[in-house]
């Protein structure tokens, strides 16, 4: 006996079963190991037209859904690209005003394979951001070097020992001093690039990137 509509077939059955013909001109196709929908194709003009209308409606709905998804994706891409350009423009301009002539840009190579998440991989395109910074730096005559930042957040740039992470993004060195994890990584990137460490570290500049520009974070910048 054929299973009822939506009934889950037993796990031991595999693949499509043989065609059954319960009546003349009636065909049933049963698929095992999943919830089966029994489709009956009747050589009847009314049924055929009804199925064609149903298939056309499904196709139109599928096209509308795909169109909406593509539209939203293109909108998100344009918004992110605008954020990249705002960040690159403000960053390079600020560095130029501070007298910086060379930028060492850390590239998180392998982050997708190791610890990627929705905010670090799916949302941000590091290559697009780096290209925006490099293009803007060319306008100011600044050099940009890419540095693979692998393992730059795990060690202390001053003592070459492994650091211990603390709450609120702080890392502690066994020799007693503490740094923000981003600043610790930036110092290691600089050390990896030129072989030197900055002894005197000023307060980092913090900014909030918006679609209509870049705003400094209150209380974070001198």
C-alpha positions as CSV (number, residue, x, y, z in Angstrom):
1,X,0.0,0.0,0.0
2,X,1.3,3.4,-0.9
3,X,2.1,5.8,2.1
4,X,-0.2,8.7,2.8
5,X,0.7,12.2,1.8
6,X,3.5,13.6,3.9
7,X,4.2,10.3,5.7
8,X,7.8,9.7,6.5
9,X,9.1,6.5,4.9
10,X,11.3,4.1,6.8
11,X,15.1,4.8,6.9
12,X,16.0,1.5,5.4
13,X,14.5,2.3,2.0
14,X,16.7,4.1,-0.4
15,X,16.2,5.9,-3.7
16,X,13.0,6.1,-5.7
17,X,10.8,3.1,-5.8
18,X,9.3,1.6,-8.9
19,X,6.4,3.2,-10.6
20,X,3.0,2.1,-9.3
21,X,-0.1,2.2,-11.4
22,X,-3.2,2.1,-9.2
23,X,-5.4,3.0,-12.1
24,X,-5.4,3.5,-15.8
25,X,-3.6,6.7,-16.7
26,X,-2.6,7.4,-13.1
27,X,1.0,7.4,-12.2
28,X,2.5,7.6,-8.7
29,X,6.2,8.3,-7.9
30,X,7.3,7.6,-4.4
31,X,10.6,8.8,-3.0
32,X,12.0,6.9,0.1
33,X,14.0,8.2,3.0
34,X,12.2,11.6,3.1
35,X,8.7,13.0,3.4
36,X,7.1,12.0,0.1
37,X,4.7,14.0,-1.9
38,X,2.7,11.8,-4.2
39,X,2.3,13.4,-7.6
40,X,-0.4,12.1,-9.9
41,X,-0.3,13.2,-13.5
42,X,-3.6,12.7,-15.2
43,X,-3.9,12.9,-19.0
44,X,-6.8,15.3,-18.5
45,X,-6.8,18.8,-20.1
46,X,-8.3,20.5,-17.0
47,X,-5.7,19.0,-14.7
48,X,-2.9,19.8,-17.1
49,X,-3.9,23.4,-17.3
50,X,-4.2,23.6,-13.5
51,X,-0.7,22.2,-13.0
52,X,0.7,24.6,-15.6
53,X,-0.9,27.6,-13.8
54,X,0.5,26.3,-10.5
55,X,4.0,25.9,-12.0
56,X,3.9,29.4,-13.6
57,X,2.8,30.9,-10.2
58,X,5.7,29.1,-8.4
59,X,8.2,30.3,-11.1
60,X,7.0,33.9,-10.8
61,X,7.2,33.8,-7.0
62,X,10.7,32.3,-7.2
63,X,11.9,35.0,-9.6
64,X,10.5,37.7,-7.4
65,X,12.2,36.4,-4.3
66,X,15.5,36.1,-6.2
67,X,15.2,39.6,-7.5
68,X,14.5,41.0,-4.0
69,X,17.5,39.1,-2.7
70,X,19.8,40.5,-5.4
71,X,18.5,44.0,-4.9
72,X,19.2,43.9,-1.1
73,X,22.6,42.4,-1.7
74,X,23.5,45.2,-4.1
75,X,22.2,47.8,-1.7
76,X,24.3,46.3,1.1
77,X,27.4,46.2,-1.1
78,X,27.0,49.9,-2.0
79,X,26.6,50.9,1.6
80,X,29.6,49.0,2.7
81,X,31.7,50.4,-0.2
82,X,30.6,53.9,0.9
83,X,31.8,53.1,4.5
84,X,35.1,51.9,3.2
85,X,35.7,55.1,1.2
86,X,34.7,57.3,4.1
87,X,37.0,55.5,6.5
88,X,39.9,55.5,4.0
89,X,39.5,59.2,3.2
90,X,39.4,60.3,6.8
91,X,42.2,57.9,7.9
92,X,44.7,58.9,5.2
93,X,43.9,62.6,5.6
94,X,44.5,62.4,9.3
95,X,47.7,60.5,8.9
96,X,48.9,63.0,6.3
97,X,48.2,65.9,8.7
98,X,50.3,64.1,11.3
99,X,53.2,63.9,9.0
100,X,53.0,60.2,8.2
101,X,54.6,59.2,4.9
102,X,54.5,55.3,5.1
103,X,51.6,53.1,6.2
104,X,52.0,49.5,7.2
105,X,48.7,47.8,6.8
106,X,47.9,44.6,8.5
107,X,46.1,41.9,6.5
108,X,44.3,39.2,8.5
109,X,45.3,36.3,6.3
110,X,43.6,33.0,7.1
111,X,40.9,34.6,9.4
112,X,38.2,32.9,7.3
113,X,39.7,29.5,8.0
114,X,40.4,30.1,11.7
115,X,37.9,32.2,13.5
116,X,35.6,33.8,11.0
117,X,32.2,35.1,12.2
118,X,29.4,37.1,10.7
119,X,31.1,40.4,11.7
120,X,34.6,39.5,10.7
121,X,34.1,37.7,7.5
122,X,30.6,37.9,6.0
123,X,30.1,41.6,6.6
124,X,33.5,43.2,6.0
125,X,35.6,42.7,2.9
126,X,39.2,43.3,4.0
127,X,40.5,43.4,0.5
128,X,38.0,46.1,-0.5
129,X,38.9,48.2,2.5
130,X,42.6,47.8,1.9
131,X,42.2,48.8,-1.7
132,X,40.3,51.9,-0.7
133,X,43.1,52.9,1.7
134,X,45.8,52.3,-0.8
135,X,44.0,54.3,-3.5
136,X,43.5,57.2,-1.2
137,X,47.1,57.1,0.0
138,X,48.3,57.4,-3.6
139,X,46.6,60.7,-3.9
140,X,48.7,62.0,-0.9
141,X,51.9,60.4,-2.1
142,X,52.1,58.0,0.8
143,X,53.5,54.5,0.6
144,X,51.5,51.5,1.8
145,X,52.9,48.1,2.7
146,X,50.8,45.1,3.5
147,X,51.9,43.0,6.4
148,X,50.4,39.6,7.3
149,X,49.3,40.0,10.9
150,X,49.3,36.3,11.8
151,X,50.2,35.8,15.5
152,X,50.6,39.5,16.1
153,X,48.1,39.6,18.9
154,X,49.5,36.8,21.0
155,X,52.9,38.1,21.9
156,X,54.3,41.2,23.6
157,X,56.1,43.4,21.2
158,X,58.6,44.4,23.8
159,X,59.5,41.1,25.5
160,X,58.5,38.5,22.8
161,X,56.5,36.5,25.4
162,X,52.9,35.3,25.1
163,X,50.3,37.7,26.5
164,X,47.2,36.9,28.5
165,X,43.9,38.4,27.5
166,X,41.8,40.3,30.0
167,X,38.2,41.8,29.8
168,X,37.5,44.8,27.7
169,X,40.1,44.0,25.1
170,X,43.1,44.4,27.3
171,X,46.2,42.1,27.2
172,X,48.6,41.7,30.0
173,X,52.3,40.9,29.7
174,X,54.0,38.6,32.3
175,X,56.5,41.4,32.9
176,X,53.7,43.7,34.3
177,X,52.5,46.2,31.7
178,X,49.2,46.1,29.8
179,X,48.0,47.3,26.4
180,X,44.9,47.2,24.4
181,X,44.8,44.2,22.1
182,X,44.5,46.3,19.0
183,X,47.4,48.5,20.0
184,X,49.4,45.4,20.9
185,X,48.7,44.0,17.4
186,X,49.6,47.2,15.7
187,X,53.0,47.4,17.5
188,X,53.7,43.8,16.4
189,X,52.8,44.6,12.8
190,X,55.2,47.5,12.8
191,X,57.9,45.4,14.4
192,X,57.3,42.7,11.9
193,X,57.6,45.2,9.0
194,X,60.7,47.3,10.0
195,X,62.1,45.3,12.9
196,X,61.7,48.2,15.4
197,X,59.4,48.9,18.3
198,X,57.9,52.2,19.3
199,X,59.0,53.0,22.9
200,X,56.6,55.9,23.5
201,X,53.0,55.2,22.7
202,X,50.5,58.1,22.6
203,X,46.8,57.8,23.1
204,X,45.2,56.2,20.0
205,X,42.7,58.1,17.9
206,X,39.3,56.6,17.8
207,X,36.6,57.4,15.3
208,X,33.1,56.2,14.4
209,X,32.5,55.6,10.7
210,X,29.1,56.7,9.5
211,X,27.5,56.9,6.1
212,X,27.5,60.7,6.1
213,X,31.1,61.0,7.3
214,X,33.4,60.1,10.2
215,X,32.9,61.4,13.7
216,X,35.4,61.3,16.6
217,X,34.3,59.3,19.6
218,X,33.7,61.6,22.5
219,X,36.3,61.4,25.2
220,X,38.7,59.1,23.3
221,X,40.7,61.7,21.3
222,X,42.9,64.5,22.7
